[in-house]
Amino acid sequence: MELLQGQYRRGIYGKACQVKAYKGWGTSGRIPVVKLLALESSSDLFTAALYLDGRIIEREGARGDSHSEIALPLVKGLLDEQKTVLADLDGIVFGAGPGAFTGLRLACSVAQGLAIGADLPVLGIGSLEALALGAGDGFVYVCTDARMREVYSAAYRVCGDSVVTIMAPVVSAPAAVPLPAGVGWLGRGSGFAAYADALAERLGAQVTSVDPDARPRADTLLRLAAPRFTRGEGFDAALAAPLYVRDKVAMTTRERIAQGGKA
């Protein structure tokens, strides 16, 4: 892991951001001594990763592959590759969402099943928070395709492995997403691909660059989860639940027709 010395980055509000002593870890520079498995399936990309006392190993399925078909084989392959078994772990992390309903339920249920079988605690991490962390230091506006002609959006300040929520996740039409304060935000997520024109018109100069191909990933879940597990924030697997934000799964036939779709 790369050792950095006294580097700073200034955000759009003029606040200096100190990069951690170890790239990706806490302000003390100490790497959390913990072993974790993470699952992220809130988008069209399924990823699984292991955190082994500071080392992260991630594997992914092809975009578009059925998450339910590849999840367990990918996890087994990852564990076998690292000569690790579930009993060696301290907990299991899952991407809690918001995101695709089926994907959220899958990650949560697989994490629950594996954790209960191995008597391990779990921890849900916000998928949009993980998406923001992957951008690196700065102010990040995340926007993902929520289907039904809507998006999930949120805004964060990222500094090292610290992610501060500036605007909590909401669901809305692309033309009505909440506006972040100031300019110079980095946009990330599938919403910028699905609704590029509407978001560009709505956000204007406030978002100056976008990465529409970025997805939440298991490795960033682990970067957020490792220090939380060392603080004892893991909980009983039976209590695990996704963060849906929106309760409605699909449009009715009447709603699809009214918006120009097919019955």
N, C-alpha and C positions, 0 to 999 in steps of 0.2 A: 504494500500500500504506500502511495507516494507521500513523502513527508514535505510539508510546505512551511516556509518560514515567514511569518509576519506579513502576509499579503492582505490587501484590502481592496474592496470594490465599492464604489459609491453608487447608491441607488437613485431612482428618479426624484426622490424627495430630499436628496442631499445627505442621507444618512450613510455613514461608512459601514460596510459589511466586512467583518473580520472573517477570513477563511480559517477554518479550524486547524489546529496544530497537525492533526492527521486528516488528510482529505476525506471528508465524509463523516467525521465523528465528532464527539462532543467538545466543548470549549476547553475541557481539561486536557484533551489530547489522549485520554485513555480509551482504548478500544473495548467495548463491552465483551466480556467473556461469557458467551451464551451460544447455544446451538438451536437454530430455528429453521423451520420449513415455511415457505410462503407460496400462496396460490393467488393468481390474479386472472380473472376471466370476465371482467366487466365490459370488455369490448370485443371486437372480432379477433383479437389475439389472446391466446392462452399462454401464460408463462408460469413456470415454477422455479423456485430458487432455494438454495440452502445458505444459511449464515453459519459459518463454523469458526467461532472465536475470532471474528474480524475478517474472515475471507468469505466472499460471496461468489457462488457458482450458480448461474442461471441457464435454464434451457427453455426453448419455446417451440410451440407447434406452428405449422403453417397457417397464415391467415385464411380464414374460411373453413378450416378443419372443425369438425364437430368436437366441441370442448368435452362433452360427456364421453366421447370415445377415446380421447387422447389423454385425459387428465391423469388417471391412475397409472397407465403405462409410462407416462413421462415422469411422474413422481418416483415410481419404482426404479426406472432407469437412472434417475439422478441419485437416488440413495445408493443403489448398487455401485454406481461409478465412483462414489466417494467412500465406499465401504462403510456406510452408515446405516443404522436401523432406527426406526421411530423411537425405540426405547432410549437411544442415546441423546434424543433431543430434549430441550427445555420447554418447547411450546410450538404452536402452529399459528401462522398468520394468514389472514385472508383479506382480499380486497373487498371492502364492505360496500362500495358504490359511492354515489349513484352510477347507474349504467344499465346495460341490458338485463332485463329481469331474469331471464333464464340463466345467464352467466353468473349473476349475483347469487342466485339460489344454489348453483352448482358449487361455486367456490366455498360458500358457507357450509353446505351439506357435506362436501368432501372433507373439509377441515374438521367439522364436527365428528364425522365417522372415524377418521384417523385418530383424532385426539381422544375420543372416548375409549377406543380400543387400546390406546397406549397410556391412558390415564394422564393426559397432558392438558395444560391450560391453552386457551386460544386468545387471539387479539385481532379485532377488526380494525383496519386502517382505511381511511377515506381514499377512494381511488383517484379523486381529483387532486387531493393533496399529494399523492404519489406522482401523478402526472406533472404537477408543478415542480416538484423536487428535481425531476429529470432535466429541467431546463437549466439548472445551475443558478448562481446568485443573481438576484434581481427581482423585478416585479412581474408576476406572471398571471395572465388572464387565461383561464382554461375554459374550453367550451367543447362539449362532446355531443354527438348526435343522439338525441333521445327518442328518435322515431316519432311517428304521429305528427310530423312537421313541427317538432319542438326540439329544444336543446337544453342540456344541463350546463350551467355556467357558475364560475366562482373566481375569486381573485385572491392571490397570496403574495406575500413577500418571502423570498427564499434567501437564506444566508447560511452557507455551509449545509448542515443537515437540519437546520431549524426552518420550519415552515409556519409562518404566522398567517392566520386567516384574516383577510381584509374584508372580503364579502363571502358569506357562507353559500354553499351550493343551493341553487334554485332551478326550477324548470320554467321555461317560458318559450314563446315564439321567438325565432331568431331576430325579428325586427323589434322585439321588446326586451332584449337582454339588459340587465342592469349595467349602468355605465360606471366604469372605475374613475377615480379622481386622477387628474394629471394626465400626462402624456408619456410615451416611451415604453408602454407595456409590451411584453412579448406574449403573443397568442399561441396557444397549444391545444391540439385536439382535433378529433374528427369532425366537429361542428364547423370548423373553418374550411373543410373540404365539401361537406354536404350543403352548406348555406353560405358560400363565400361572398356572394354579392350582397345579400341581406345584412350579413354581419359587417362587411366593409362599410356599407352605408350607415349602419347604426353606430359603429364604434369610431369611425372616422380616423383622425390623427391620434386618438388615444392609444390605439394598438398599432405600433409602427412596423412590426414584423410578425409573421405567423409560421408555425410548423404544423401543417394539417395532418401529417403522417404520424405524429407522436401519439403514443398509447400509454396508459398506465401499465407498469411492469412490476414483476415480483421483486426485482433487485431493489427498487426504490421503496417498496413496502418494507423490506428488511432494514434498510437504512433508517427508516422512521421507527420501526418496531423494536430494534435491538436495545436502545437505551430505555424504552418504555418497559420492556420485559425486565431489565435489571432493576427497575424501580418497583417491580411487583405489580404491574398493571394487567397482567394476564388474568383471565377469568374462566370460570367453568364453561366447558364446551356446550353444555345444554342451554346456555343463555345466549349463544351466538345468534345474530340476526343481521341481515343486510340493511343498508341505508337506501331506501327506495326513493325518497323525496316526492315521487309521484306514485299514487296508488293504482292508477288506471293502466291496464296492461295493453289494451288495443282499442282502436276506434270501432264504433258500431258501423253497420252497413250504411245507415243513413248519414252518419258523419263523413264517411269516406266519399260518398256520392256528392255531398254538399261541398267538399273540397276538391271536386274534380276527379276523384278516383273511381274505381269500378266497384260494383256490388260484389 
